[in-house]
């Protein structure tokens, strides 16, 4: 089995503004090595159709870069700074896999991008959810959802590394998890599943194995 996974861009050297690096969090390698699944990284728009044809599904990873508000019809809030625009590539990849009816799993920035791609909007800046020390908070899971089939519980604890979130939900999606302060933490639409937290950082094998067993096993 092969799964495509989007690599992200970061500027690791603040003194060299053009010194951008593509990266993939090592947690993904460790998790999918354990699952005996080959990850195919995506960093370019070249031959995306070939990648889609050879892969069974797609993971849209988290990112340090926010979605530009122009993509959902808003202007940036005052003093908001943006670095790398990853959205055009992500949009092409997501639409290609969606058209090919292949399952998609979105994580953190991935849930935000997926929501915008399919017609939703975002809150450009939110407080108290970028908990970089691995602090956790509770979320409530809809009992009629893929997430509930994975965890078997309505209340679980998750980590939180985001400063944007979903505002208006994309058409045809349903909310499957929400935090105590009303932040949308999970959405789904058939074989598209997306979460706001970082399950890979928690080594959450339940979620990844559940996604594979539900959508990728023949």
Residue, then its C-alpha position, 0 to 999 in steps of 0.5 A: x500500500x502507498x499513501x501520498x503525503x504533502x510535505x510542507x515549507x518552512x524557513x529554518x534560517x530567519x537571517x536568510x529569507x530565501x532559505x526555505x526547506x521542505x520537510x515532513x515530521x518524523x512521526x509520520x515515518x515512524x508510524x507508517x513504517x510500523x504500519x508497513x505502508x510506503x509514503x510518497x512525498x509531494x512537493x511539486x505540481x509535476x506529474x501529480x496524476x502519476x502520483x495519484x494513480x500509484x497511491x491509495x490515499x492522501x494525507x494533508x499534513x499540518x503546516x506553519x503557514x496559514x491559508x491566505x484569506x483571499x482564497x475564501x473571499x476575505x482580507x487579511x486582518x491588520x498586522x497579520x503576516x504570511x510567509x509561504x503560499x502552499x494552498x495552490x499545490x494543496x488544492x490541486x492535489x486534494x481535488x485530484x484525489x477527490x475526483x479519483x474517489x481516493x480517501x483523504x485524511x487532513x491534519x491541522x492546517x489540512x482541515x483548514x485547507x480542505x474546508x476552504x477548497x470545498x467552499x468554507x471559510x476560516x477564522x484568521x486568528x484565534x487565542x489559546x489553541x497554540x499549545x506548543x508544550x503538548x498540553x491537551x484539551x477535551x473535545x466532544x465527538x459526534x456518535x454518528x461519525x468515523x471518529x466515534x467508530x475509531x475511539x468509541x468515546x464521546x469525550x477524548x483529549x487531544x493536543x493543539x497547535x493551531x492559530x486558525x480554525x474553521x468558521x463557515x463549514x464547507x457544503x456537504x461536510x458534517x462536524x464530527x468533533x468540537x472543543x469545549x469553546x466551540x472550535x470545530x475539531x473534526x469534519x468529514x464527507x464520505x471518504x474525506x476525514x479531517x481533524x484539527x489536532x496532530x494525531x501523529x505527535x501523539x502516536x495515535x495509531x487508532x486514528x491511522x489504523x482506523x482510516x486505513x481499515x475503513x477506507x483503504x482496505x479492499 
